[in-house]
Amino acid sequence: MKTGERTTSTMKETTTGRGLMVGLAGLCLLGTSGCGGFFYAIYAGGATSKLEAAQQLGAEKYAPYEYHYAKEHLQKAMEEASSADYGDAIDLAEEAEKSAEKAILLSKQAHEGAGR
């Protein structure tokens, strides 16, 4: 192999690698800027349904901290989404969902304890 051939081959591979990286970076930017509302809607929907389930189980009474924590985080997520700050909105909705799950668990445990 001659040195000139090797350099040309390496240059082609480098150019192809750079093109691939630029393309992937573009897709990442496109995906994060245009789809935030979509992903927020998924997370907020999950958090909302779990918060409703917690309320039906009496979480306001049996797990008040977790219930109100979830409720306030979901409210703040909605505020962030209304100003198109979807990253924070998604984080808050995830936190709300986790807290609602904990409220559901504690409420179920309270019901089981009352039934004994």
Secondary structure, DSSP 4 states (H G I P E B T S, - for coil): --HHHHHHHHHHHHHHHHHHHHHHHHHHHHHHHHSHHHHHHHHHHHHHHHHHHHHHTTHHHHSHHHHHHHHHHHHHHHHHHHTT-HHHHHHHHHHHHHHHHHHHHHHHHHHHHHT-
